[in-house]
Amino acid sequence: MELSDANLQTLTEYLKKTLDPDPAVRRPAEKFLESVEGSQNYPLLLLTLLEKSQENVIKVCASVTFKNYIKRNWRIVEDEPNKICESDRIAIKANIVPLMLSSPEQIQKQLSDAISIIGREDFPQKWPDLLTEMVNRFQSGDFHVINGVLRTAHSLFKRYRHEFKSNELWTEIKLVLDAFALPLTNLFKATIELCSTHANDASALKVLFSSLILIAKLFYSLNFQDLPEFFEDNMETWMTNFHSLLTLDNKLLQTDDEEEAGLLELLKSQICDNAALYAQKYDEEFQPYLPRFVTAIWNLLVTTGQEVKYDLLVSNAIQFLASVCERPHYKHLFEDQNTLTSICEKVIVPNMEFRAADEEAFEDNSEEYIRRDLEGSDIDTRRRAACDLVRGLCKFFEGPVTGIFSGYVNSMLQEYAKNPSVNWKHKDAAIYLVTSLASKAQTQKHGITQANELVNLTEFFVNHILPDLKSATVNEFPVLKADGIKYIMIFRNQVPKEQLLVSIPLLINHLQAESIVVHTYAAHALERLFTMRGTNNATLITAAEMAPFVEVLLTNLFKALTLPGSSENEYIMKAIMRSFSLLQESIIPYIPSVITQLTQKLLAVSKNPSKPHFNHYMFESICLSIRITCKANPEAVGSFEEALFLVFTEILQNDVQEFIPYVFQVMSLLLEMHKNEIPSSYMALFPHLLQPVLWERTGNIPPLVRLLQAYLERGASTITSTAADKIPGLLGVFQKLIASKANDHQGFYLLNSIIEHMPPESVDQYRKQIFILLFQRLQNSKTTKFIKSFLVFINLYCVRYGALALQEIFDSIQPKMFGMVLEKIIIPEIQKVSGQVEKKICAVGITKILTECPPMMDTEYTKLWIPLLQALIGLFELPEDDTIPDEEHFIDIEDTPGYQTAFSQLAFAGKKEHDPVGQMVNNPRIHLAQSLHKLSTACPGRVLSMLSTSLNAEALQYLQGYLQAASVSLL
């Protein structure tokens, strides 16, 4: 694409259409942009548009499109074509920083993100001048430019907070510190001075405080991995200024907004984080400053209001206290009973209260409320921080703290009892306090794993939780209902099983509650209870115990999906999946209605898939319905195909990318249910599965390979007789996969199925070419993964066609090639093969080479006979060699860059491991002994003399054991 006005105009029109709410206009425009994004100059056209377009909406749209383009395409993936040509890469890096700095803030943010994505790949090696270019802009004095640089630096360096330590990381951080630490410190001091100069100028203060927030964030990132020498030497400058900023209060920076945190709050929150980092990691160096920070942060907590805008600040301040109080050498600060009482009374209890804002979120923004409360993304909430502080204090002062709080809990419950409809918030706080006191250690999978011995959880459950859940109306006091359900969920390992069984019908009943939070918690609690394990790893709650509730459970779960706000509720769908899994054949009578409801839901969400977890559990539930029903009645597979194929066809025709990998998995499961033939409906689809466009998307590869394997297993003869012209297409897929380091194992899966199932004559003409392709790949890039797959393949080939056929095909490619493969690949590498079935295939294959291949006994290949036998005994008896050379870093399929539908494996669509030599050989060691016996009968004396002269003693001992076990001897 040329950088021409005509192309700019075309691009403008298509970008406009991508904003159109009508999918008929939007989709084609998105497809067009997707089709041209591989062209040279495309990114430069976008940058030109966002610089020169007269329409703001186009500028913003171009900047977002550009950022997403960079996200998808910048990383260079081994074995895959470079998606952005070199000249475009150079031009982007040369222009993007100045362009970002001169753009309005909305666009600056997008370009800043793009720079950090590029930086993640190219900085510092391929973009050495990025830092200097940025640091030089600090001199400009223009804070719009300076903030642009700081924002970019923040998005570039914040990954230091969660990267694993490595030499490359240290080298990069050192390089950044050398160039950046001093200018950043000077900028920090200059900005503080400017704040006092402009103390009465509101608009100047806003810009300066935005800079201070970014500077404080950069301080956190640069100090996270270790304490840099520079910052240790300049700690006085940083900490003194941080401390004075914590105590600063400027009326001009206060906001009227009760919800949104202002600049002052954001800055103080970050400073609390920075202080907590130093208190936890660098306590020795930070000791002189700690007391004044504790005082300042304590005063901050006692004087800050309950408004939502202070939530982040208060929770970070409490987190600071929490991190200090659990360090042994700060213990003395908290020992005094009055201090503990004061903390409990002034910090913990007030911040555990359920505020009007929480109530509003509970009712009107339930999704966010659930995310914070259930999934622990409530790190910034006051309640979570207060809870962490309770845990921190309990580390050294469990007795006194429990004593202080028991008094609070009792008085709160008494208040509630006086007038429940008015005082219900007191009970809510009491439940929360008990929860935070009692829970010492918690995991997502098991709930609370360690509890405070001083709190009687079962008694509290029976007296205060059950009565709420037993009340006649499911809709009164929804917050307390949600608290009660959450209590069951959290303490499911502490509450005795009989109490859990009492709870189950109550939870099923609460699936009907109008409150989204209540019916979601009920579904989630049921799902968690159904996964609990009892003795012998069986589920704690059995299908028999659930028998009386099956109908009402399924009815209420599916009804809950029709309640307002829950049509795509992932917790409900996960509970449906888990119920199916637990109840097994008890659900069969309800399957016709269940599958109808699931397919209707599938059709509805396929129009606009937006909830990945919900969709995943929905497909899992479909797979479970199929498995459970067809296990009892294999003929039922037809009725599932009837119900699902219409929706599947629509999904494939409309190219719903998110669902296609799932559809292939469900189809594999259905096809595998057929015994030995492929229904014509599947054969009609077969040619479409070989279309190259389907194989371009990495997420499609594993399920498509499995589906093709199912075709080959169930109907290789049908393919040979009715679709022989498609065999080259099938091999074309193998050729594409084998060329990629990330997907070569999938190519081997396909090839192994072709070799195992296709009639030999249908593959004859292609065999030599297959081996040549494999040898080319071995020469060009030999990886451990490839070798392991290659070994399994050649041994499977040998099992299927015979050892002589293997030797002949190798030697027809190049004379003596067979010996080279034995010597250079099979003998030295066989120890690397892993997996029960894989090892068995290799053992049977090598046994055939040793005992059924005449050239091994009377040509120059004979010298390899003993080393090969020794390698086979090693495969049986030595531990697996799992070493991988240093230079091999595989790109995982899941790691492919940018937004591409990744493949999500459906657990309940999994296939049983297939053993191609299962019927032929049961025990490969005995098989070896019997085969050697047969060989020695054919040529008496030869085998024994070779063994006695050359095989090492230990291997010989093992071999004698195999011969004894097989009750045979060598002649």
N, C-alpha and C positions, 0 to 999 in steps of 0.2 A: 504493500500500500504506500503510495507516494504521500509526501507531506504537502498535499495540495488543498486549495480551498474547497474543491468539489468533495474530497474525502472528509474534510472537516464538517461540511454541511450534512453529508450522509450520516456521519457518526452522531451529529447533534440530533437528527431526526430519530434515529434508532434509540438513543439514550432517552429521549422524551417518551418514546413508546414503552420503554421498560418501566416507566412510572405509572402507566395506565392501569386502573383497577380491573379492567376487563381482560381476563386471561387470553381471550382470542386475539387481542392486540399485543399483550405483554409477552406471551410465550414465544411467538415467532421472532420478536425483537431480541429476546434473550438468546434464542438459538442462533440468530444471525451474528450477534456479538461473539458468541462461543466459537462460531465457525471462522471468524476472521482474527481471533486473538493470536493465532500462530503466525500471522503475517508480520514481516519486518515493518518497523515504524509504527505499528499499532499503539504501543505504549507512549511513543513520542507524540502521536496525534492526540491522545488523551491529555497529556501534559500541556500541549499547546492550547487545547480547548479550555482547560481549567485556568490557564493564564489569560487567554484573550477573549473568551466568550463574553458577550454582553449580558447574558442571562444568568443570574445568580444560581437558579435551580440547576442549570446545566453544569455550572462550575462544580457545585457540590456533588452532583450525580457523577461527573467525570472523575472527581477525586475518590469517591467511594469505589467506583468501578476499577480505577487504577490500583487502589490498595488491594482489592480482592484478586485482581490479576496478578499482582506481585506475590500475594499469599499463595496462590495456586501454582505459579510457574517459576518462581525465582530459584528454588532449590534445584540443583543439578543431581538427578538420580542416576546412579550407575546403571548401565545397560539400557537406559531410556534416552530418547533423543533430547537434546538441549532445547527447551521450549522458547527461550528468548535468545535471539542471535547476539553475538558478541558486541557488535557495533551499537545495538540498542542498549546493552548493559552499560557500556562505557558512557554513552550519552546520558542515560538516566542518572548514573552516579555523579556525572559532572554538573548536572543542572538541578538536581532535586533539593539540595540544601538551600541554595539561594532562593529557589522558588517557594520552598516551604516557609522561609523566613519572611518573604514579602507578601504571603497570602493572609487573608482574614482568618480569624481564629478557628472557625468551623472547618475550613479546608486545611489549615495548619495541622490540626489534630490528625486528619486522615494521612497527610503526607508524612507526618512524624511517625505514625505507625508503620507506614511503608518503609521508611528509613530503618526502623528497628528490625523489620523482617529481613531487609537486605543485609543489615549489619550482622544479624545472627549468623548469616551464611558467609559473608565476605570480610567482616571486620575481625582482626586487624590485617590479616595477610593480603587480601585482595582490595582493601580500601584503606591504605595506610594514611592518607591525608585527611580522613574524615575528622579525627580529633582536632588536628591543628585548625582545620577550617572552622570547627565549632568554637574552639577556645578563642580564636581571633575575634569572633563576633562579640565576646564579652566587653571588648574595648569600645563597642559602638555607642554605649550609653543609652541606646534605644531599648526600653524594656519590653516592647512588643517582640523585638528580635531576640533579646536575651531570654525571654520566657519560651520562645520557640526552641532555642538551643537547649534550655534546661529540660523542657518537656521531652525532646528527642533523647537527650542523655538519660533521662529517667527510664524511658521505655527500652533503651538499649542496655542499661546496666541493671535493671531490676531482676534480670534472670540470675544475677549473682546470689540472690537470696535463696534460690532452690536448686542450684547446680551442685553436682557431686564434686568433691575436691579432685583435682587432677593437675598435672604439671602445666598442661595448656591453659587451664583456667587461671592458675597462679601467674603465668607469664602475661596473660592478657590483662589481669587486674593490675599487675605491676606497671605495665605499659600505660594503662589508664591513669593510675595514681600519679606516675611521673609527670604526665602531661596535664592532669586535670585537678589534682588536689589543691595545689597552691592557688591557681586562678579561682577555684571555687571558694576557697577560704577568703581570698581578697574580696570576691564579689559579696560574700556573706557579710563581711565587716562593712563594706561600702553601703550595702542595702540597709543594714541596721542604722548606719549614720543618716542615710537619706530618710529613714522612717522618723527620726527625731526632727530633722530639718522640716519635713512636710507633715508634722504631727497634726496640723489643722486642715490639711487638704484631703478630703475624703476620696476623690478619684485617684490621686497619686498613691494614697495608702493602699487602695485596692490592688493596684498593679504591683506595688512593692511586696505586699503580703502574699500575692500569688507566687512571686519569685521565692519568697522565704519558705513557702510550703514545699515547692519543688526542690529547693536547696536541702531542706530537712529530709526529704525522701531520698535524695541522692546520698546524703550522709549515711542513711540507714543501709542502702545497697552497698556502698563502698566499704562499710565497716562490718558487713555481715559475716564474711568468711573468716576473717581474722582481724586483729587490731593492727592497722597499718602504722608503721613507725611515724609517718608524717602526722597522723591524727593523734598519736600518743604525745608527740612533741607539742602539738597545738591544742591539747585537750582544754587547757585553761580558756583559750579564746572561745572555743565552741561551747563548752559547758556553762561558762559564765553568761554568755549571750542567750543560750537556751533557757537558763534559769530565769533571766530577767524577762524573756518573752513569755514564760509560763505565768509570771505574776503581773504581766501587763494588762491593763484594761483601758481601751480607748473607745469612748462613746461613739465615735464616728464609724467604728467597725462593727458595732452591734446592729443586728438585723431585727426587723419586726416579725419576720417569718418564723412560725413556731416549728415548722417541719424541717426546713432545709438548713443544714449546718452552715454557718458563716465562715469567712476566712480565718477569723481569730480562733474559732473552735477547731477548724481543720488543722491549723498550725499547732495548736496546743496538743491535739490528739497525736500528731506525728512526733512531737517532742517527747510525749509520754512513752511512745513506742521506742524512740531512740534511747531514752533513759533505761527502759526495761531491758533493751538489748545489752547495754553496758553492764547493768546490774547482774544480769545472768551470765554473760560470757567473759567480761573483763572486770570481775568484781574487785580484784586487787588494785588495779590502776584507778578504778572509779571510786574507791572507798572514800577519798577526801571529799568528794562531791555528794555522796549518797545522802547524808542526813538532811542537807538543805533541799534536795529534790523530794525526799519523803515528806518534809514539812510543807513544801509548796504544793505538792500533789494532794496531800491530805486537806489542806485549806481549800484547794480547788473543788474537791469532792463535797466538802461540807457546805460550800457556798453556791454550788451550781444547781439550777432549778430542774424540774421534772420534764421540761419540754423535750419533744422528740429531737430537736436540733442539737441537743447536747449529748445524745445517746453515744455517739462514737467517742466523744471526749471522755465521758464518764466511764464507758466500758474500758477504754485504753488506760485510764487512770487507775481503775480497779485492777486491771491486769498487771499494771506495774507493781501495785502493792502485793498482788498474789505471787508475782515472781520473786519479790524480795522476801516475803514471809516464809517461803519454803526453803530458803538457803540457810544451812546451819549457822553460819557466822553472823547472820542478821537477826538470829532468834531473839537476842536480848532486847531488840526494839519492841517486841510484842509481848514480852513475858508478863508484864503487869496486868492483873485482873481488870483494872479500870480501863486500860488501853483496849483489851479484848472486848469489854462491854461496850466501850465507845464505838469501836469499829462495827460491832454487830448492830448497834442501835442506830448509828448515824450513816453507815455506808451500806451494810448488807440488807437490812430489812427494808429501808425505803426503796432500794433498787430492785427489790423482788416484787414490788406491788404491781398489780395488773392495772395499767393506766387506761384512760379513755382512748388513747391512740392505739393501744393493744387491742382494745375491744373493737375499735373501728376496723383494724386489720383482720381480726377474727371473723367479722361479719362480711366486710366488703372486699377484702383482698386476701381471701383464704389461701390461695395458692402460695403466695409469698409467706404467709404466716406458717403454713405447714412446712415449707422449705426450711424456714429458719428453725422451727421448733423440733421437727422430726429429724431433719438431715444434718443438724449441727452446723448449718451455714449461718447460725445466729451468733457467730463469733463477736459481732459488733453490738450484740444486745446487752442491755444492763443486766438482765437476768442471768445470762450465761456467764458474764464476768463475775457477778456476785457469787454465783455457784462455784466458779473456779477459786474465788477467794476463800469460800468456806472450806473447800478441799485443801487449799494451801495451808490454812490455819490448823486444820485437823491433823496435819502431818506431825506437828509437835504438841498441839494443845487439844487433842480430841476430847478429853474428859471435860475440861472447863467450857469449851465451845458448845458441846452437846448439851451441857447443863444450862447454859445461857439460853440456847434456842428452844429447849424443851419448854421453858417458861413461856416464851413467845408463842409457840405452837398451841399450847393449851389455852392461852388467853384469846388467841385468834379464833380457835374453834368454839370457845364460849360465846364470843361476840356473834359468830355466825348462828349459833343455836338460838340466841335471843330473837333474831329476826332474819331468817334465811333469805327472804326475797330482797332485802335491802343490803344485808351484810355478806352476800356470797363471795365478795372479793377477798374477805378475810380468810375464808376456807381455801380459796385458790392459793393465796400466799402460803398458808400453812402446809398444803400439799407440796408446794414447790420447795419450801424449807426442808421438809422431811426428806424429799427426794435428794436435795443437794447434800444434806447431812449424811444420808445413808449410803450414797454411792461413792465408793472409793475408786473403782476402776470399771470402765464400761467399754464394750465393743459393739459395733453395729450388728454383728452377727449374733451375739449371745446376750445382749442387754447388759445388766450389771453383773460383773464377774467377781467383785469383792465388795462386801458391805460392811458398814459400821456396826460392830457387835452391840453397841449401846442402844440401837433403835430396833424396836420389835415390829418388823414389817408386816407380818401376818396379822397381828392384832390390829394394827392401823388399817389394814386392808378390810378386815371383817367389820370393824366399827365405823369406819368413815368413808370407805370407797364403795363397798357393795351396796349400802342403802341407796346411794345416788343412782346406781345403775339398775336397781330393782324397782325404782319408782315407776308408777303406771304410765306416765307420759314421757316419751323419748325426747320431746322437744323443749322441756323446761330446763333452765339452767345449763345451756349448752356448754358453757366454759367449764363448769364442774364435771359435766359428762365427759368432755374431752380430757380433763385432768385425770379422771378415774380410769379411763381407757388407757391413757398413756402410762399410768402407774402399773397397770397389769403388764403392759408391754415391757417397761423398763425392769420390773422386778420379777419377770416370769421365771427366773431361775431360783428365786428365794421363796416365792409363794408356793405352798405344797400343791401337788397335782390335783387333789380333790377340789381345791378352791378354783383352779384353772377350769376344771370341768363344769363347775357351777357357773363360771363366767361365760362359757362359750355360747349358751342360748341367749344370754343378755347381750353379748356382742352382736350376734346375728340379728337380734331385735333392733339394735342401734344402727344397722345398715339402712334402716328406713328413716332415720332422722333427717329433718330438712337441712340442718346446718351442714355445710360442706365439710367443715373440719371434723365434726362428730362422725359422719358416716365414713369419711376417709380414714380416721383413726381406727374405727371399728374394723374396717377391711384390713388395715395394716396389722392390727393386733392379731386378728385371726391368722393372717399369713405367717406372722412370726411364730405363733403358737404351733402351727402345723409343721414348722421346720424343726421344732425342738427334738432333740434325740434323747432316748431313754437308754435302757440297758441293751447290750448287743447292737448298738448303733441303729436300732429300729426307731421309728418315730415315737415320741413320748405319747402322743395322742393317736389312738389307732382308728382304723376305718370302722371297726366294730363299735367303738365308743361313739362315733359320729353318726352311726346308722339312723337313730331317731330324727336327726336334724337335716339329712341330706336334702330333702325337697325344699324345706324352708330356707336353707343356706343358699342353694342355687337360685331359688326364686328371688330372694332379697338381693343377692349380688347383682343379678342381671337387672333387677328393678332399679338398683342404686345408679346404674349407668344411665338411667332415664331421668334422674333428678337434675334440676337446673344446676349448671356449673360443673357437672361431673360426667359429661358425655364421653370425655377421653381421659378419665381419671386413672392414672397408671397404678395407683395402689389397689383399686378395685380389680383391675384386670390381672394384677399380679396375684391377688387373693383367689381369683377364678382359676388361674393356672395352678396355684398351690393346692386348691381344693380338689381339682381333677387328679393331681398327682397323688394326693393322700387317699382319696376315696376309691380310685381305680374302678373296678367293674360295677361298684354301686351306682355309678353315674350313667351306665348304659341305657336304662329306661328313659332317661331325660335327653339323650343325645339328639334325637330329631329336632326338638325345640331349641336346644343349645346351639347346634350347628347352624340353624337358620338365623338365630340372633347374631352369632359370630360373623356369618358371611354378610349379613346386612350391615353390620358395623364396619367390616372390612371395606365394603363397597363405599360406604359414606366417607371413611377417613382417607381412602385412596384418592379422593378428589383433591385433597390438600393435606398431605401428611405433615403434622407439625409436632407430634409428641413421640420421639423415638422409643422411649421406654414402653409407653402404652402399646405401640405397634409391635414391639418385640414380644411382649407377654401375650398379645392377641394371637400372634402366629404360633407361639409355644402352646397356647390353649388349643388351637386348631390341631396341631400335631398330636397332642395328648388324646384328643377326641378320637383321632384316626387310629392311633396305636392301641388304645384301650378297647375300642370296638372291634377292630380287625383281629386282635389277639383272640377274642372270643368267637368271632365270626368272620373269617377271611373274605367271604363273599361280599361283605358290606362295603368293600373298597369302591365298588361301582357307584353306590349312592353318594359317597363323599365326592367322587369325581363329578357326578351330576351337579351337586350343590356348589362346588368350588370353581369348576372350569370356566363358567361364564364370567365370574369376577376376575379370575386369573387372565383370561383372554383380554379383558378390558385393560387390566394393569399393564400387560405386555404391549398392547397396541398404543396405549397413551404414554408409554415409556416412563412410567412412574419409577424413577431411578431408585428411590429409597426402598421400594418393595420388591424389585425384581430379584435380588439375591434370596429373599425369603421365599418367593414363589417357586424358584428353582429347588430350594430345599424341600418344600412340601411336596412338590411333584416327584422328587427322588424318592421320598418316603412312600408315596402312593404307588409309584412304579415298582418299587421293591416288594410291595405286597402281592403283586401279580406273580404267578408261579413261573411259567416258562414261555410266556409269549408277550408281545407288546401290542396292546390294543391300537386300533387304527388311529384313534384320536391323538395318540402320542407320536405315531409315525408321521402324521401330517406336520407336526411341529419340528421334527428332527432336522430338516435342512436349515430352518431358521436359527437353530442353536449354533450353527457353524459360521454365522455371519461375523466377519471381523469386527464390526462396530461393537458387538456385545462384549468382545474380549478386550476392548480398549480399557474398560473400567475395571480397576483392580478388585473392587468389591464383588464383581460377578464371577471372578475366576474360580475360587474354591467350590461354590455351589454348582457352577456349570460343569466343572470337571466331574463332580460327583454324579450329576444328572447323566452325563454321557457314559460314565461307568455303569450306571443303572441300565441304560439302553443296551450296553454291550453285554452285561451279565444276563439280562432277561431275553435279549432278542438278537444276538449276533447273527444267527442264521437268517432272520427276517431282513436285517440290514443287508446281508450279502445278496439275498435274492431280490429284494425290491429297491434297495438304495445303494447298489454297488458303486454308482458314480459319485457317491458322497464320501467314499473312503479316502480319496486324496484330500478332501476338505478336512477330514478328521485328523489326518497326518499333518496337515498344514497348521492346525491348532497346536499339535504336539511340538512342531518346529518352532512356533512363536514362543511357546512357554519355555522350551529348553534353552532358548537364547538368553533368558533373563535369570540373573542370580536369585532374585526374590521369588520367582515362580517355577524354577526348574523342577522342584519336587512334584509340583502339580502335573507337569509334563510327563514325568515318570509314572505317576498314578495312572494317567490315561494310557500311556504306552503299555504298561503292565496288563491293563484290562484288555487292550487290543490283542496282545500276544496270547493271553490266557484264554480268551473267549472266541476270537474270530477264527473261522475255519482256516487252516494253514494256507490252502491254495488262494484265498482271497487276499493274503498279505504278501505272497511269494515275491511278486515283482518289486515290492517296496523295501524288502528286508535289508538289502545291502546299503541302500541309501540311508536308512535309519541309522545303521552303525557308523556310516561315514559322518553323518551330522554329529553323532555323539563324540566321535574322535576329534572332530574340529573343535567342538566346545572344550574338550579335555585339554587340547593344545593351547587354546586361547585363554581360558581362565578356569583353572582347576581349583575347586573349593572342596572343603571337607564334605559339605552337604551333597554336592554333586557326586563325589566319589561313592558315598554311602548308597545313594540311589542307583548309581551305575552298577555297583556290585550286586545289588538285589536284582536289578533287571537282567544282567547277563546270566545270573544263576537261575532265574525264572525261565529264561529262554532255553537254558540247558535242560531244565526239568521238562519243559514242554516239547522241545524238538529233539532232545538227545545231545550228548556231549560231542559226538562226531560232527553233528550239524553246526555246533558252535565253533569247533576248531576249523571246519571247512570255510565258514563264512569269514572268520578272521583272516585266514591265510589267503582267501580270494581277494581281499582288499589289498594285502601286501604280504609277500612271502615272509614266513616266520613271525608274523604278527601275533599269533596265538601265544607263542613263548614269551613275547615281550609283555603281553597283557598279564600273563601268569606271574612273571618275574617282577614287573614294575608296579602292578596294581593289586592283583588278587592277594598274592602272598604277603606283601608288606602292609596292606591296608585293611585286610578282612576284619582285624580286631576292632575297627571303628564302627562296624555295623551294630545298630542298637534295635531293640524291639524283638519280642518273642518270635513273632511270625517271620520277620525279616531274617533273623538268625537261622531259623529252620529252613527257609528257602535256600539260603546260602550253603547250609550244611548239606542239603540233599543235592544241590547243584555240584558242589565240589566233590562229593562222593561219586557222582556220575562221571566227572572228569577223571577221577582217580581209577575208576573200575570199569567204565564202559567206553573208554576212548583208546582204541588200539595204538594210535601214534604216541601215547604217553608211555607205552611199554617198549617200543622198539625204534625210536628216532632220537634226534638230539633233545627232544623234549623230556626224555627219561630222567635227565639230571634234575628236573624240577619236581619229580614225583614225590620224593621224600620231603623237600621243603614245603610242598603243598599239603601233604598229610600232616606235617608238623603244625602248619598254620591252622588247619581244620581242628586239630586237637586243642590248639590254643583258643580257638573261637568257643569251643565247648567249656574249657576249664579256666582260662585266664579272665581277669576282670576286663570289662569293656574299656577300650582306649577312647576317652572322651576329650582328649586334648585338641585344641583348635589353634592353628598358627596365629601369631600376633597380628599379622597384617589383615586377617579376615574379620571385617566388621560387617555383618549382614544387615541389610536394610530389611526391617520387618515389614510385612505387608501393612500392618497397622500404622507404620511410621510414614507412609507416603504423604507428601506435603499437601498443604492446601485443603480445601473442602472437597473431598470425594467420598461418595458413599462407601464407608468401609464395610467389610464383610463382618456380619455378626452371626456367629454360629448358634443355631437353635439347639439347645441341649436335648430337647425331646424329639428332634428329627435325626438324632445321631444314628449312624449305622453300626451294626455289629461288625467287629473285626473279622475280615474274611481270610481264611487260611487256604491258599491254593493247593498246598500239598497235604492237607489234612487227611483226606481219605487214603492217600497213597502211603504216607509214612506217619507213624505215631511217635516213635522215639528215634530221633536222628542218630543217636550214638549206636543203638542196636542195628539200625539200618546200615551204618558204616561197617559194623562188624560182619553182618550177613553178606554185604556186597564184596568185602575183601575176601571172605571165605569162598564166594562164588568165583572170584578172579583167581584165587590161588588153586582152585580145582581145575580151572582152564589152563593155567601154566604153572604146574607144581614146582615148588622150590624157589621160584623167582622172587615172590613177595617176601618170603621169610628171609632170604639172603640180603635183600635190600634193607629190610627192617633191622636185621641184626648188625649190619655194618654201619648204617648211617643215622638211624633215628635216635634222638637223645633219650637218656635213660628214663627221665621222668615221663616223657610222652609215651614211651614204650610201656611203662607201668599202667598208665591210663588206658592204653589200647588193650592191654591184656584184660583189664577190668571189663571193657566193653564186650570182648570176645566171650568171657565167662558169663556175663549177663545174658548174652544171646545164645549161650550153649553151643558155640561153634568153635572150630579151631582152624588154623591155617596149615596148608599142606606144603 
